[in-house]
Amino acid sequence: MNRVARESLNGLLIVLGILSASMGIKGFLLSSHFIDGGVTGISMLISMVSGTPLSIWIVVVNLPFVAVGYRQIGGAFALRSVLAIGGLSAALATIPFPDVTPDLVLTAVFGGFFLGAGIGLAVRGGAVLDGTEIAALLISRQSSLFKVGDVILLFNVVLFLVAMSLLGVDTALYSILTYMAAARTLDFVIHGIEEYTAITIVSRASGEIAAQIMANLGRGVTVYKGRGGLSFEDQEILYCVVTRLEVGRVKNIVRALDETAFITSHALADVHGGMVKHRGLH
């Protein structure tokens, strides 16, 4: 894909992300005073408490993180993020989204769904609508005590505790439901059904298993030389990366050739190169 086509696709994804996030916020969350987690949640909480427009706080709270994290995320990513956050602010200020439902559970779930989908689409387009990950990255690099995930978790715990004191317990609990829906949707949009899984196989039929995986799934297989901890016999260990939809097929191949084979699997955060067709961000 050439640069013009790639940037056009990125732009389309970012625009769709802006519209989806705006729908989640104005069409569901604002009328019930629910908030999301992260920097977006802080912006919404400040707006509700101060009575000032959310479109202003989305920019005021997010852009400093993008500016400070410029070196970590790169110039192109930072520029797209600035434009995306500005677009979200404009959409919130100008587009009259309808208030979809008064039901609080539906509001929390679908508000989180649309907001998470919007943030995820923007990330797929090479931008951010929420600076939480940037903030967590910067903090984790300054302290060896916290990883990025730890910072995000602590960040949201504090946010929702503050929300309980300012908005009430019920509203804060619904907001946590919103955050969970948004986070799950965000994960699915970024990784989708093609989320990759690493599989390790220890079997005496390693040659036949590797051949079947490559022939039937078109996936590459790496062969390690290992030694049994009890028998001390030399054996081959297979390692392959497949989508989660293909995990069952791999296990069926292994069981058909060796019912006693040892299999382990774990999800991967990211994969590049080799025989994996990866939908990377640009």
N, C-alpha and C positions, 0 to 999 in steps of 0.2 A: 504494500500500500504506500503510495507516494505521500509526501508531506502535506500537500493541499487536501487530499482526500482524508488523511488521518486527522488533521485539524478540524475539518468540516464535521467528521463523525464526533470528535471530542466536543465541538460546539453544540451539536444536536443533543448529545447526552447531557451536557450541562444545562441546557435550556429545559429539557424534560425534567431534570432533577430539580431545578428551581420551581417549576410549576407544581410538581408533586409535593415538594416540601412546603410550599405556600398553601396548597390545599390542605395538608395535614394540620398546619398551624391555624389558619384562618377558618377553614371549613369545619374543624373539629375542636381543637384544643382551647383556643382563646376564650370562647364563650363559656366554657366550664372552668376556666382558670387552672387548667392542667399545664404542666411543664414537661419538657424532656430532660434528659441528663446532659452533661457536658456544658460546653460554652453556650450552645443554643438555649439550654435550660437556664443558665445564669441570665442571659439576655431577656428571656421571657419573665423570669422572676423579678428582675429590676424594673421591667416595664409595668408589670402588674402592681408592684408596690409604689412606684413613683407616679404612675398614671401617664407617663410619656410614651410616645409611639414605639412599638417594637422595631419598626423599620430602622429607627435611629440606633437602638442598642445593638442590633445584629451587626452593624458596621463597627460601632465603637468598641465592642468587646472582642470581635473576631480579628479585625485587621491588625492589631498589635502583635498577635501571635504569629500571623503570617509574615509580618515584617521582621520580627525577631528570628523566626525560623527560616528566613530566606536562604541561608547557606545550606541548611539541611534538606530542604525540599526542592531547591533548584529554581532558576529564574523563570523558566517557562511555566512550571507548576505554580509558582507564586503569582505570576501575572494572571493565569487562568483563575486562580482562587480569588484574587481581588475582584476580577470581573464577575465571578459567580456570586460572591457575597454582595456586591453592589446590585446585581440583578435580582437576588432574593429580596433585598431591601426594597427595591423598586416595585417588585411584584406584591409584596405585603402592603405597600403604601397605596397602590393604584388599582389592583384587580379586586373586584367585589365578589369574593368567593361566598357561596351561600353557607349558612349554618346548617349542616346536614341533618343532625339528629340531637335530641335532648337526652337520649339514653346515655348514662355516664359510662357504662362498660363499653358500649359500642364506640363512644367518643374516644376513650383511652386506647382501645385496641386499634381502631382504624386511623385515628390520629397518628399513633406511633407507626402504623404501617406505611402511610403516605410519607411521613417525615423520614423514616428510615430508608424508604425506596428512593426518595429524592436525594438524600445525602449519598447513598450508594451509587446512584446514576452519575452524580457529579464526580465521585471518586473514579468511576470507570472512565469518565471524560478527562481525567487528569487534573482535578481541582478539588478543593474542599469547601463545604458550606459550614463546617463546624471545626473550630481550631483545637478541639480537645486533644487529638492525637499529637498535634504539633506541640502543644503545651506539655503533654506527658513526656514526649521525647526530649524536650529541652531540660525538664526537671530531672529525668532519669540520667541524663548525661552529666549533670552536675553532682549527682549523688550515687554512690555505689550501693546504697541500701535499698533503692527502689528500682524495679523494672517498670517498663511502660505500662503493662497491665495493672501493676500495683498502684501506680499513680492515678490511672483512670478510675479504678475502683474506689480509692480513697477520696478522690475528687467528687465522685457522685454520692458517696455516703454523706460527706459533709453537706453537699448541696441539698439532698433530700431531708436531712435533719433540719437545716435552715428553713426549707419549705414547710416542714411540719409546724414550726413555730410561727411562721408568717401567714400561711394559707390554711392551716388546720390539718389534722391528722388524716381525715378522709381524703381530702384533695391531694395530699402528699402521697398517700397509698395508691390512688388512681394514677398519679404521675409516675410512680414506680412501674406500674403496669404499662403505661405508655412507653417508658424507657425500654422495658423488656421487649415489647413488640417492635419498637424501632430498631433495637440492637439485632434482633433475630432477622428482621427484614433486611437490614444493612448487610449482614453477613451473607444472606442468600443472594442478594443482588450482586455483590462483589465476587463471590465464589460460585454461586449458582449450583446447578446439578452437576457441574463439572469440577466441583471441589476435589482436589487430588488426595489420594491415600497411598501411603507407602506400605508395601507388603513384603515381609521377610519369610522365606520358606526354607525349612531344613528337611530334606528328604533324600532317601537312597535313590529315588527316581528323578533326581534333579535334572538330568539331561532331557528326559522325555517331557517333564513339566515345562521347562524353559522353551522347548520347541513348540509345545501346544499353545503357550501364552503368546509367543511371537506370531505363530501362524493364525490363530483364531481371533486375537485381539489386536494384533499389529503393534504391540507394546514391546519396548526394549527390556531386556533382562540382564542385570549385572550378576556375575558369578564370583563369590568370594571363596577363598580357600580357608577352611576352618578345621577345628579339631574338637571332638567330643570331650566334655569335661569329665565324664565317667569312664568311657571306653578308650579315650585318647586316640580314637581312629580318625584319620583324615577324611573330611567330607566336604561337599560343595554346599554353599549357602546362597540361595537365590534372593535377589532384591529387585523389585520392580515398582513402578509408579503407575497407578491407574486412576480413573475417576471412580467416585463412590458407587456409580451404577454398575461398574465392572467388577467390583469386589466379589460379588456373588459368583460371577462367572469364573473368576480365578480360583475360588475355593472349590467349585465344582470340578474344575480340571484337576486340581491337586487330589481331591478325594477319589476321583475315578482312577488315578494312577497309584496313589499311596494313601490309604486310609489312616495310617499312623503318622503321617507327616506333621511336623510342628509348624504352625502358622501364627504370625503376629502381624498386626496392622495398626497404623496410626495416621491421623489426618495431618496434612502438610499445609503450612501457611502460604507457601509460594513455591513455584517450580519454574525453572527456565532451562532451555536447551535440550539437547538429546533428541529423542523421538516424541517428546511431549509437544503438542500443539497448544501453546499457552496464549491466552487472551490477555496479554499484558497491558498495563497502562502506559501512556506516552505523555 
